[in-house]
Amino acid sequence: MIVLPVDGPAPRPDRPSTVLLHDEPDVRIVRFHLTPGQEVPPHTSPSSVVIQVLEGMGTFDGADGSVTLGPGDTVVYAPNELHSMRADREEPLRFLAVITPRPG
């Protein structure tokens, strides 16, 4: 059993911050922290990506359009689906990304 840390990452004024919580061939888990106005630009992954919002509200874009998600909400992106996310409210956006299998 592996217990993942609860803290982090600290916010950065210049870009979204991330911390790698777990990394093995079957799965990678990353925690993100976006300050208001920050975004993760459109990109793809060869893996499935599951995102669960931990704190704040944000806009999540994918092949089917955009959706606003808040704490406890989850979105799943298919392999190679173009996706992005942004903190477009007055509060930070924190979320967990589970990427399976680990890309690369």
Contacts in CASP RR format, 6 or more apart in sequence:
PFRMAT RR
TARGET T0000
AUTHOR 0000-0000-0000
METHOD contacts of the structure
MODEL  1
MIVLPVDGPAPRPDRPSTVLLHDEPDVRIVRFHLTPGQEVPPHTSPSSVV
IQVLEGMGTFDGADGSVTLGPGDTVVYAPNELHSMRADREEPLRFLAVIT
PRPG
2 22 0 8 1.000
4 21 0 8 1.000
4 22 0 8 1.000
4 29 0 8 1.000
5 19 0 8 1.000
5 21 0 8 1.000
8 17 0 8 1.000
8 19 0 8 1.000
8 31 0 8 1.000
8 33 0 8 1.000
9 17 0 8 1.000
9 18 0 8 1.000
9 19 0 8 1.000
9 31 0 8 1.000
9 32 0 8 1.000
9 33 0 8 1.000
10 17 0 8 1.000
10 33 0 8 1.000
11 17 0 8 1.000
11 33 0 8 1.000
11 35 0 8 1.000
11 92 0 8 1.000
12 33 0 8 1.000
12 35 0 8 1.000
13 35 0 8 1.000
15 38 0 8 1.000
16 32 0 8 1.000
16 33 0 8 1.000
16 34 0 8 1.000
16 38 0 8 1.000
16 39 0 8 1.000
16 40 0 8 1.000
17 32 0 8 1.000
17 33 0 8 1.000
18 30 0 8 1.000
18 31 0 8 1.000
18 32 0 8 1.000
18 33 0 8 1.000
19 30 0 8 1.000
19 31 0 8 1.000
20 28 0 8 1.000
20 29 0 8 1.000
20 30 0 8 1.000
21 29 0 8 1.000
21 30 0 8 1.000
21 31 0 8 1.000
21 96 0 8 1.000
22 28 0 8 1.000
22 29 0 8 1.000
23 29 0 8 1.000
23 102 0 8 1.000
24 102 0 8 1.000
25 101 0 8 1.000
25 102 0 8 1.000
26 100 0 8 1.000
26 101 0 8 1.000
26 102 0 8 1.000
27 98 0 8 1.000
27 99 0 8 1.000
27 100 0 8 1.000
27 101 0 8 1.000
27 102 0 8 1.000
28 98 0 8 1.000
28 99 0 8 1.000
28 100 0 8 1.000
28 102 0 8 1.000
28 103 0 8 1.000
29 96 0 8 1.000
29 97 0 8 1.000
29 98 0 8 1.000
29 99 0 8 1.000
30 96 0 8 1.000
30 97 0 8 1.000
30 99 0 8 1.000
31 54 0 8 1.000
31 94 0 8 1.000
31 95 0 8 1.000
31 96 0 8 1.000
31 97 0 8 1.000
32 40 0 8 1.000
32 85 0 8 1.000
32 93 0 8 1.000
32 94 0 8 1.000
32 95 0 8 1.000
32 96 0 8 1.000
32 97 0 8 1.000
33 92 0 8 1.000
33 93 0 8 1.000
33 94 0 8 1.000
34 40 0 8 1.000
34 85 0 8 1.000
34 86 0 8 1.000
34 87 0 8 1.000
34 92 0 8 1.000
34 93 0 8 1.000
34 94 0 8 1.000
35 87 0 8 1.000
35 92 0 8 1.000
36 87 0 8 1.000
36 88 0 8 1.000
36 89 0 8 1.000
36 90 0 8 1.000
36 91 0 8 1.000
36 92 0 8 1.000
37 86 0 8 1.000
37 87 0 8 1.000
37 88 0 8 1.000
38 86 0 8 1.000
38 87 0 8 1.000
38 93 0 8 1.000
39 84 0 8 1.000
39 85 0 8 1.000
39 86 0 8 1.000
39 87 0 8 1.000
40 84 0 8 1.000
40 85 0 8 1.000
40 86 0 8 1.000
41 84 0 8 1.000
42 61 0 8 1.000
42 82 0 8 1.000
42 83 0 8 1.000
42 84 0 8 1.000
43 82 0 8 1.000
43 83 0 8 1.000
43 84 0 8 1.000
44 80 0 8 1.000
44 81 0 8 1.000
44 82 0 8 1.000
44 83 0 8 1.000
45 77 0 8 1.000
45 79 0 8 1.000
45 80 0 8 1.000
45 99 0 8 1.000
45 103 0 8 1.000
46 79 0 8 1.000
46 80 0 8 1.000
46 103 0 8 1.000
46 104 0 8 1.000
47 79 0 8 1.000
47 99 0 8 1.000
47 100 0 8 1.000
47 101 0 8 1.000
47 102 0 8 1.000
47 103 0 8 1.000
48 76 0 8 1.000
48 77 0 8 1.000
48 78 0 8 1.000
48 79 0 8 1.000
48 99 0 8 1.000
48 100 0 8 1.000
49 76 0 8 1.000
49 77 0 8 1.000
49 83 0 8 1.000
49 97 0 8 1.000
49 98 0 8 1.000
49 99 0 8 1.000
50 74 0 8 1.000
50 75 0 8 1.000
50 76 0 8 1.000
50 77 0 8 1.000
50 97 0 8 1.000
50 98 0 8 1.000
50 99 0 8 1.000
50 100 0 8 1.000
51 60 0 8 1.000
51 74 0 8 1.000
51 75 0 8 1.000
51 76 0 8 1.000
51 77 0 8 1.000
51 85 0 8 1.000
51 95 0 8 1.000
51 96 0 8 1.000
51 97 0 8 1.000
51 98 0 8 1.000
52 72 0 8 1.000
52 73 0 8 1.000
52 74 0 8 1.000
52 95 0 8 1.000
52 96 0 8 1.000
52 98 0 8 1.000
53 69 0 8 1.000
53 70 0 8 1.000
53 71 0 8 1.000
53 72 0 8 1.000
53 73 0 8 1.000
53 74 0 8 1.000
53 93 0 8 1.000
53 94 0 8 1.000
53 95 0 8 1.000
54 71 0 8 1.000
54 72 0 8 1.000
54 94 0 8 1.000
54 95 0 8 1.000
54 96 0 8 1.000
55 71 0 8 1.000
55 91 0 8 1.000
55 92 0 8 1.000
55 93 0 8 1.000
55 94 0 8 1.000
56 70 0 8 1.000
56 71 0 8 1.000
56 87 0 8 1.000
56 89 0 8 1.000
56 91 0 8 1.000
56 92 0 8 1.000
56 93 0 8 1.000
56 94 0 8 1.000
57 68 0 8 1.000
57 69 0 8 1.000
57 70 0 8 1.000
57 87 0 8 1.000
57 89 0 8 1.000
57 91 0 8 1.000
57 93 0 8 1.000
58 68 0 8 1.000
58 69 0 8 1.000
58 70 0 8 1.000
58 85 0 8 1.000
58 86 0 8 1.000
58 87 0 8 1.000
58 88 0 8 1.000
58 89 0 8 1.000
58 93 0 8 1.000
59 66 0 8 1.000
59 67 0 8 1.000
59 68 0 8 1.000
59 85 0 8 1.000
59 86 0 8 1.000
59 88 0 8 1.000
60 66 0 8 1.000
60 67 0 8 1.000
60 68 0 8 1.000
60 69 0 8 1.000
60 75 0 8 1.000
60 83 0 8 1.000
60 84 0 8 1.000
60 85 0 8 1.000
61 83 0 8 1.000
61 84 0 8 1.000
61 85 0 8 1.000
62 77 0 8 1.000
62 81 0 8 1.000
62 82 0 8 1.000
62 83 0 8 1.000
62 84 0 8 1.000
63 78 0 8 1.000
63 81 0 8 1.000
63 82 0 8 1.000
63 83 0 8 1.000
67 75 0 8 1.000
69 75 0 8 1.000
77 83 0 8 1.000
85 93 0 8 1.000
85 95 0 8 1.000
86 93 0 8 1.000
87 93 0 8 1.000
END
